[in-house]
Amino acid sequence: MAAPTDAGIADAAPSGEPLPPVDGGAGYALSFDGVDDYATAGNSGFTTAMGTTTIEMWVRFESGGTDQDFIALRLNLESGLRIGIHAGTIAARRIFGDRVLAAAPALPPANEWHHVAYTFDYTTNVLYVDGVQVDAETTAPDDRTPNQVWLGSIDGVNSLFRGQMDEVRVWTVTRSAAEIRADMKHGPVAGQNGSDALIDGLVAYWTFDDDRSGGRSADRSGHGNDVTLGDGVAQRMPARVPSDAPVSD
């Protein structure tokens, strides 16, 4: 993906066209060391508890032997949603009681890029891996609205992710399987549902393609939910590395 600017997508493309490239370098991903790397983000406009949602990302994990969180949306350590590796596979879980909401039947191969998506439509939790639905369950998610976003960990100390992450998107709508497959290998389309500016329902879009070396990464959704790497502590910052995830403009 081309690198974004701090302005996000305020000057988005005309209806039905892909988001325009912006000045900057080549595509990048975040690389987490599994020891102390993590990131946090804003959550302006995120869905309320038990509201419709879609979370999508590309990940390349090195091993499935331990619990690792790709992303956690939580109120505290007793309420929220976490998506990552659990019990030897990819799963979405309630934080309260650590209840599995949906899980893949088996872990896909390590050291390869995989697209992971989770949706909820008020009733059903659906998990997709590489554009294919792998599970659907009706277990209710936590009913308290999250106010924190963590990447690569649940709290900066536990369930630390070892691998790379790219193209993370958070929506307040339940995307269909067809929509997930259509957009998984390129950026979302501006002007969906008649909007020529912000993309309807997209409240966070992190490409990590920023052409800068600071400890933040811009939110391209236009909602200002920028990412802070490692709380500004260099040792805890995931590295921004060239990405070979199968995503193009």
C-alpha atoms as a printed R data frame, in Angstrom:
    type eleno elety resid chain resno       x       y      z
1   ATOM     1    CA   MET     A     1   0.000   0.000  0.000
2   ATOM     2    CA   ALA     A     2   1.153   3.541 -0.597
3   ATOM     3    CA   ALA     A     3   1.981   5.548  2.501
4   ATOM     4    CA   PRO     A     4  -0.732   7.677  4.105
5   ATOM     5    CA   THR     A     5  -0.467  11.145  5.543
6   ATOM     6    CA   ASP     A     6  -1.720  12.418  8.892
7   ATOM     7    CA   ALA     A     7  -4.771  13.782  7.087
8   ATOM     8    CA   GLY     A     8  -6.199  10.283  6.615
9   ATOM     9    CA   ILE     A     9  -8.688  10.151  3.721
10  ATOM    10    CA   ALA     A    10 -10.310  13.546  3.998
11  ATOM    11    CA   ASP     A    11  -9.771  13.994  0.265
12  ATOM    12    CA   ALA     A    12 -11.049  10.582 -0.733
13  ATOM    13    CA   ALA     A    13 -11.611   9.449 -4.279
14  ATOM    14    CA   PRO     A    14 -14.888   9.969 -6.150
15  ATOM    15    CA   SER     A    15 -17.597   7.423 -5.465
16  ATOM    16    CA   GLY     A    16 -16.688   3.870 -6.413
17  ATOM    17    CA   GLU     A    17 -12.957   4.473 -6.895
18  ATOM    18    CA   PRO     A    18 -10.145   3.069 -4.734
19  ATOM    19    CA   LEU     A    19  -8.563   5.364 -2.175
20  ATOM    20    CA   PRO     A    20  -5.838   7.391 -3.907
21  ATOM    21    CA   PRO     A    21  -2.152   6.763 -3.223
22  ATOM    22    CA   VAL     A    22  -0.478   9.471 -1.168
23  ATOM    23    CA   ASP     A    23   3.113  10.633 -0.966
24  ATOM    24    CA   GLY     A    24   5.478   8.324  0.866
25  ATOM    25    CA   GLY     A    25   7.440   5.110  0.581
26  ATOM    26    CA   ALA     A    26   6.575   1.513 -0.114
27  ATOM    27    CA   GLY     A    27   4.180  -0.630  1.910
28  ATOM    28    CA   TYR     A    28   5.064  -1.468  5.488
29  ATOM    29    CA   ALA     A    29   3.872  -3.773  8.240
30  ATOM    30    CA   LEU     A    30   4.394  -3.824 12.000
31  ATOM    31    CA   SER     A    31   6.708  -6.550 13.264
32  ATOM    32    CA   PHE     A    32   6.195  -7.672 16.882
33  ATOM    33    CA   ASP     A    33   8.955  -9.519 18.745
34  ATOM    34    CA   GLY     A    34   6.726 -11.537 21.106
35  ATOM    35    CA   VAL     A    35   8.713 -10.237 24.092
36  ATOM    36    CA   ASP     A    36   7.579  -6.703 24.893
37  ATOM    37    CA   ASP     A    37   6.287  -5.129 21.659
38  ATOM    38    CA   TYR     A    38   2.741  -3.777 21.488
39  ATOM    39    CA   ALA     A    39   0.737  -0.798 20.273
40  ATOM    40    CA   THR     A    40  -2.413   1.018 21.315
41  ATOM    41    CA   ALA     A    41  -4.930   3.061 19.338
42  ATOM    42    CA   GLY     A    42  -7.833   5.457 19.617
43  ATOM    43    CA   ASN     A    43 -11.388   4.155 19.371
44  ATOM    44    CA   SER     A    44 -13.445   7.163 18.306
45  ATOM    45    CA   GLY     A    45 -16.679   6.020 16.660
46  ATOM    46    CA   PHE     A    46 -16.224   2.340 17.510
47  ATOM    47    CA   THR     A    47 -19.289   0.168 17.949
48  ATOM    48    CA   THR     A    48 -21.038  -0.143 21.292
49  ATOM    49    CA   ALA     A    49 -21.116  -3.413 23.201
50  ATOM    50    CA   MET     A    50 -22.917  -6.164 21.293
51  ATOM    51    CA   GLY     A    51 -23.273  -3.862 18.287
52  ATOM    52    CA   THR     A    52 -22.581  -4.829 14.681
53  ATOM    53    CA   THR     A    53 -18.887  -5.005 13.894
54  ATOM    54    CA   THR     A    54 -16.259  -6.259 11.476
55  ATOM    55    CA   ILE     A    55 -12.532  -6.524 12.221
56  ATOM    56    CA   GLU     A    56 -10.096  -7.453  9.451
57  ATOM    57    CA   MET     A    57  -6.325  -7.785  9.221
58  ATOM    58    CA   TRP     A    58  -3.418  -9.572  7.591
59  ATOM    59    CA   VAL     A    59  -1.113 -11.460  9.974
60  ATOM    60    CA   ARG     A    60   1.966 -13.628  9.651
61  ATOM    61    CA   PHE     A    61   2.661 -15.495 12.882
62  ATOM    62    CA   GLU     A    62   5.805 -17.474 13.588
63  ATOM    63    CA   SER     A    63   4.251 -20.120 15.833
64  ATOM    64    CA   GLY     A    64   0.897 -21.168 17.208
65  ATOM    65    CA   GLY     A    65   2.279 -22.722 20.372
66  ATOM    66    CA   THR     A    66   1.222 -20.002 22.830
67  ATOM    67    CA   ASP     A    67  -1.720 -17.626 23.213
68  ATOM    68    CA   GLN     A    68  -1.063 -14.456 21.214
69  ATOM    69    CA   ASP     A    69  -3.420 -11.542 20.657
70  ATOM    70    CA   PHE     A    70  -3.517  -9.823 17.284
71  ATOM    71    CA   ILE     A    71  -6.014  -7.254 18.541
72  ATOM    72    CA   ALA     A    72  -7.970  -6.703 21.753
73  ATOM    73    CA   LEU     A    73 -10.853  -4.281 22.230
74  ATOM    74    CA   ARG     A    74 -11.543  -4.125 25.933
75  ATOM    75    CA   LEU     A    75 -13.027  -2.118 28.781
76  ATOM    76    CA   ASN     A    76 -10.844  -3.817 31.355
77  ATOM    77    CA   LEU     A    77  -9.418  -7.287 31.804
78  ATOM    78    CA   GLU     A    78 -12.882  -8.657 32.479
79  ATOM    79    CA   SER     A    79 -14.775  -7.384 29.443
80  ATOM    80    CA   GLY     A    80 -14.146  -7.077 25.729
81  ATOM    81    CA   LEU     A    81 -13.145  -8.921 22.567
82  ATOM    82    CA   ARG     A    82  -9.820 -10.440 21.600
83  ATOM    83    CA   ILE     A    83  -8.744 -12.040 18.324
84  ATOM    84    CA   GLY     A    84  -5.580 -14.070 17.974
85  ATOM    85    CA   ILE     A    85  -4.063 -17.480 18.522
86  ATOM    86    CA   HIS     A    86  -5.663 -19.584 21.265
87  ATOM    87    CA   ALA     A    87  -5.506 -23.307 21.999
88  ATOM    88    CA   GLY     A    88  -3.456 -23.936 18.886
89  ATOM    89    CA   THR     A    89  -5.684 -22.160 16.374
90  ATOM    90    CA   ILE     A    90  -7.059 -18.734 15.426
91  ATOM    91    CA   ALA     A    91  -9.998 -17.662 17.576
92  ATOM    92    CA   ALA     A    92 -12.170 -14.738 18.599
93  ATOM    93    CA   ARG     A    93 -12.932 -14.735 22.330
94  ATOM    94    CA   ARG     A    94 -14.850 -12.926 25.009
95  ATOM    95    CA   ILE     A    95 -12.456 -11.551 27.578
96  ATOM    96    CA   PHE     A    96 -14.961 -12.234 30.360
97  ATOM    97    CA   GLY     A    97 -14.625 -15.896 31.205
98  ATOM    98    CA   ASP     A    98 -12.281 -16.371 28.233
99  ATOM    99    CA   ARG     A    99 -15.150 -17.870 26.223
100 ATOM   100    CA   VAL     A   100 -14.505 -18.692 22.568
101 ATOM   101    CA   LEU     A   101 -16.902 -16.913 20.207
102 ATOM   102    CA   ALA     A   102 -15.619 -18.526 16.997
103 ATOM   103    CA   ALA     A   103 -12.526 -20.550 16.132
104 ATOM   104    CA   ALA     A   104 -10.869 -22.080 13.097
105 ATOM   105    CA   PRO     A   105 -10.852 -25.891 13.052
106 ATOM   106    CA   ALA     A   106  -7.079 -25.876 12.590
107 ATOM   107    CA   LEU     A   107  -4.197 -23.426 12.565
108 ATOM   108    CA   PRO     A   108  -3.162 -22.365  9.059
109 ATOM   109    CA   PRO     A   109   0.542 -22.680  8.189
110 ATOM   110    CA   ALA     A   110   2.928 -20.471 10.155
111 ATOM   111    CA   ASN     A   111   5.328 -17.983  8.511
112 ATOM   112    CA   GLU     A   112   2.792 -17.189  5.791
113 ATOM   113    CA   TRP     A   113   0.449 -14.237  5.436
114 ATOM   114    CA   HIS     A   114  -3.179 -14.980  6.345
115 ATOM   115    CA   HIS     A   115  -6.207 -12.727  6.224
116 ATOM   116    CA   VAL     A   116  -8.316 -12.917  9.385
117 ATOM   117    CA   ALA     A   117 -11.774 -11.363  9.710
118 ATOM   118    CA   TYR     A   118 -14.415 -11.449 12.447
119 ATOM   119    CA   THR     A   119 -17.998 -10.200 12.190
120 ATOM   120    CA   PHE     A   120 -20.966  -9.904 14.533
121 ATOM   121    CA   ASP     A   121 -24.537  -9.045 13.464
122 ATOM   122    CA   TYR     A   122 -26.309  -8.892 16.860
123 ATOM   123    CA   THR     A   123 -26.728 -12.676 16.779
124 ATOM   124    CA   THR     A   124 -23.887 -14.602 15.146
125 ATOM   125    CA   ASN     A   125 -20.116 -14.464 15.511
126 ATOM   126    CA   VAL     A   126 -18.436 -15.397 12.238
127 ATOM   127    CA   LEU     A   127 -14.716 -16.021 11.721
128 ATOM   128    CA   TYR     A   128 -13.049 -15.988  8.299
129 ATOM   129    CA   VAL     A   129  -9.526 -17.098  7.420
130 ATOM   130    CA   ASP     A   130  -8.168 -16.223  3.979
131 ATOM   131    CA   GLY     A   131 -11.641 -15.184  2.848
132 ATOM   132    CA   VAL     A   132 -13.297 -18.464  3.828
133 ATOM   133    CA   GLN     A   133 -15.805 -18.774  6.664
134 ATOM   134    CA   VAL     A   134 -14.356 -21.239  9.168
135 ATOM   135    CA   ASP     A   135 -16.841 -20.943 12.040
136 ATOM   136    CA   ALA     A   136 -20.135 -19.334 13.059
137 ATOM   137    CA   GLU     A   137 -21.466 -19.383 16.625
138 ATOM   138    CA   THR     A   138 -24.254 -17.642 18.542
139 ATOM   139    CA   THR     A   139 -22.468 -17.214 21.880
140 ATOM   140    CA   ALA     A   140 -23.165 -13.671 23.096
141 ATOM   141    CA   PRO     A   141 -20.156 -11.322 23.267
142 ATOM   142    CA   ASP     A   142 -19.439  -9.205 26.335
143 ATOM   143    CA   ASP     A   143 -22.120  -6.585 26.957
144 ATOM   144    CA   ARG     A   144 -19.906  -3.742 28.210
145 ATOM   145    CA   THR     A   145 -18.605  -1.254 25.639
146 ATOM   146    CA   PRO     A   146 -14.795  -1.400 25.096
147 ATOM   147    CA   ASN     A   147 -12.802   1.809 25.436
148 ATOM   148    CA   GLN     A   148  -9.275   0.548 24.737
149 ATOM   149    CA   VAL     A   149  -7.605  -0.889 21.641
150 ATOM   150    CA   TRP     A   150  -4.458  -3.007 21.887
151 ATOM   151    CA   LEU     A   151  -2.428  -4.450 19.016
152 ATOM   152    CA   GLY     A   152  -0.072  -7.372 19.586
153 ATOM   153    CA   SER     A   153  -1.112  -7.949 23.205
154 ATOM   154    CA   ILE     A   154  -4.067  -7.754 25.563
155 ATOM   155    CA   ASP     A   155  -2.376  -5.343 27.975
156 ATOM   156    CA   GLY     A   156   1.236  -4.751 26.899
157 ATOM   157    CA   VAL     A   157   2.477  -7.639 29.035
158 ATOM   158    CA   ASN     A   158   0.442 -10.763 28.303
159 ATOM   159    CA   SER     A   159  -0.466 -12.738 25.161
160 ATOM   160    CA   LEU     A   160   2.261 -10.976 23.187
161 ATOM   161    CA   PHE     A   161   2.235 -11.554 19.436
162 ATOM   162    CA   ARG     A   162   5.335 -12.716 17.559
163 ATOM   163    CA   GLY     A   163   5.036 -11.961 13.855
164 ATOM   164    CA   GLN     A   164   3.865  -9.277 11.461
165 ATOM   165    CA   MET     A   165   0.585  -7.418 11.061
166 ATOM   166    CA   ASP     A   166  -0.740  -5.247  8.224
167 ATOM   167    CA   GLU     A   167  -3.923  -3.633  6.866
168 ATOM   168    CA   VAL     A   168  -6.011  -3.605 10.055
169 ATOM   169    CA   ARG     A   169  -9.590  -2.347  9.570
170 ATOM   170    CA   VAL     A   170 -12.371  -1.860 12.106
171 ATOM   171    CA   TRP     A   171 -15.973  -1.333 10.981
172 ATOM   172    CA   THR     A   172 -19.252  -0.598 12.769
173 ATOM   173    CA   VAL     A   173 -21.140  -2.668 10.192
174 ATOM   174    CA   THR     A   174 -21.337  -6.405  9.568
175 ATOM   175    CA   ARG     A   175 -19.545  -6.997  6.298
176 ATOM   176    CA   SER     A   176 -20.636  -9.897  4.143
177 ATOM   177    CA   ALA     A   177 -18.378 -12.728  3.046
178 ATOM   178    CA   ALA     A   178 -18.421 -11.296 -0.478
179 ATOM   179    CA   GLU     A   179 -17.356  -7.848  0.748
180 ATOM   180    CA   ILE     A   180 -14.532  -9.310  2.821
181 ATOM   181    CA   ARG     A   181 -13.238 -11.337 -0.105
182 ATOM   182    CA   ALA     A   182 -13.586  -8.417 -2.516
183 ATOM   183    CA   ASP     A   183 -11.476  -6.025 -0.400
184 ATOM   184    CA   MET     A   184  -9.002  -8.309  1.346
185 ATOM   185    CA   LYS     A   185  -6.284  -7.812 -1.277
186 ATOM   186    CA   HIS     A   186  -6.666  -4.073 -1.791
187 ATOM   187    CA   GLY     A   187  -7.718  -1.005  0.139
188 ATOM   188    CA   PRO     A   188 -11.377  -0.275  0.849
189 ATOM   189    CA   VAL     A   189 -13.305   1.656 -1.767
190 ATOM   190    CA   ALA     A   190 -14.204   5.286 -1.150
191 ATOM   191    CA   GLY     A   191 -17.791   6.276 -1.759
192 ATOM   192    CA   GLN     A   192 -19.413   3.029 -0.647
193 ATOM   193    CA   ASN     A   193 -23.104   3.469  0.131
194 ATOM   194    CA   GLY     A   194 -23.126   6.869 -1.541
195 ATOM   195    CA   SER     A   195 -20.397   8.575  0.493
196 ATOM   196    CA   ASP     A   196 -17.735  10.558 -1.346
197 ATOM   197    CA   ALA     A   197 -15.669  11.287  1.747
198 ATOM   198    CA   LEU     A   198 -15.442   8.887  4.659
199 ATOM   199    CA   ILE     A   199 -16.191   5.246  3.974
200 ATOM   200    CA   ASP     A   200 -19.476   4.339  5.630
201 ATOM   201    CA   GLY     A   201 -18.892   2.236  8.730
202 ATOM   202    CA   LEU     A   202 -15.071   2.264  8.568
203 ATOM   203    CA   VAL     A   203 -13.840   3.747 11.857
204 ATOM   204    CA   ALA     A   204 -10.174   2.651 11.850
205 ATOM   205    CA   TYR     A   205  -7.838   1.778  8.985
206 ATOM   206    CA   TRP     A   206  -4.197   1.188  9.844
207 ATOM   207    CA   THR     A   207  -1.840   0.495  6.942
208 ATOM   208    CA   PHE     A   208   1.366   1.289  8.895
209 ATOM   209    CA   ASP     A   209   2.740   2.810  5.691
210 ATOM   210    CA   ASP     A   210   3.636   6.168  7.236
211 ATOM   211    CA   ASP     A   211   6.722   7.717  5.710
212 ATOM   212    CA   ARG     A   212   8.237   8.645  9.056
213 ATOM   213    CA   SER     A   213  10.208   7.064 11.883
214 ATOM   214    CA   GLY     A   214   8.239   8.333 14.898
215 ATOM   215    CA   GLY     A   215   6.308   6.295 17.393
216 ATOM   216    CA   ARG     A   216   2.870   6.762 15.825
217 ATOM   217    CA   SER     A   217   0.998   5.451 12.787
218 ATOM   218    CA   ALA     A   218  -1.902   7.282 11.163
219 ATOM   219    CA   ASP     A   219  -5.506   6.138 10.902
220 ATOM   220    CA   ARG     A   220  -6.566   6.418  7.260
221 ATOM   221    CA   SER     A   221 -10.282   6.144  8.032
222 ATOM   222    CA   GLY     A   222 -10.479   9.850  8.794
223 ATOM   223    CA   HIS     A   223 -11.613   9.285 12.398
224 ATOM   224    CA   GLY     A   224  -8.293  10.130 14.012
225 ATOM   225    CA   ASN     A   225  -7.748   6.776 15.694
226 ATOM   226    CA   ASP     A   226  -3.988   6.897 15.325
227 ATOM   227    CA   VAL     A   227  -1.753   4.125 16.673
228 ATOM   228    CA   THR     A   228   0.859   4.735 19.376
229 ATOM   229    CA   LEU     A   229   3.737   2.253 19.294
230 ATOM   230    CA   GLY     A   230   4.856   0.865 22.652
231 ATOM   231    CA   ASP     A   231   3.514   3.855 24.596
232 ATOM   232    CA   GLY     A   232   6.404   5.812 23.111
233 ATOM   233    CA   VAL     A   233   9.066   3.576 24.682
234 ATOM   234    CA   ALA     A   234  11.548   2.556 21.982
235 ATOM   235    CA   GLN     A   235  12.163  -0.931 23.405
236 ATOM   236    CA   ARG     A   236   8.436  -1.719 23.302
237 ATOM   237    CA   MET     A   237   7.743  -0.391 19.811
238 ATOM   238    CA   PRO     A   238   7.030  -2.958 17.080
239 ATOM   239    CA   ALA     A   239   9.318  -2.311 14.132
240 ATOM   240    CA   ARG     A   240   7.941  -0.899 10.893
241 ATOM   241    CA   VAL     A   241   9.281  -3.271  8.204
242 ATOM   242    CA   PRO     A   242   8.717  -3.600  4.436
243 ATOM   243    CA   SER     A   243   5.578  -5.645  3.872
244 ATOM   244    CA   ASP     A   244   5.094  -8.410  1.346
245 ATOM   245    CA   ALA     A   245   1.481  -9.037  2.391
246 ATOM   246    CA   PRO     A   246  -0.629  -9.736 -0.744
247 ATOM   247    CA   VAL     A   247  -2.282  -6.296 -0.765
248 ATOM   248    CA   SER     A   248  -2.027  -3.683 -3.499
249 ATOM   249    CA   ASP     A   249  -3.518  -0.276 -4.233
